[in-house]
Amino acid sequence: MNLTSTEIIKKLSDKLLTQTLITQTIIDLLIDKGICTSSEFDDNLTNNITDFEDMVVNNHDLLNNVAGFLKDDFDKLSEPQTEEDSVMSGIYYGPHGEA
């Protein structure tokens, strides 16, 4: 794994840890302040997980298509480009040689 990949994974890991800590703090505050009980939170979380799993199952084909599009886009990014191609891409949309 190269240095860039390691840096990206580290940043994502840090963000995930931060999100987890913030989420846990919010949950603790909601329960401590009596806004909801631990049982209510657990029930709501279970329902949300079930709903999300159902959504993933129901949209399996769509998610696979999106993953395919993303893979195609990333494959294009990894193709070597000359400096001129990267600067000029998207500027002229007519037939080549007639600009």
Contacts in CASP RR format, 6 or more apart in sequence:
PFRMAT RR
TARGET T0000
AUTHOR 0000-0000-0000
METHOD contacts of the structure
MODEL  1
MNLTSTEIIKKLSDKLLTQTLITQTIIDLLIDKGICTSSEFDDNLTNNIT
DFEDMVVNNHDLLNNVAGFLKDDFDKLSEPQTEEDSVMSGIYYGPHGEA
1 9 0 8 1.000
27 41 0 8 1.000
30 36 0 8 1.000
30 41 0 8 1.000
31 37 0 8 1.000
31 38 0 8 1.000
31 41 0 8 1.000
36 44 0 8 1.000
56 63 0 8 1.000
81 89 0 8 1.000
92 99 0 8 1.000
END
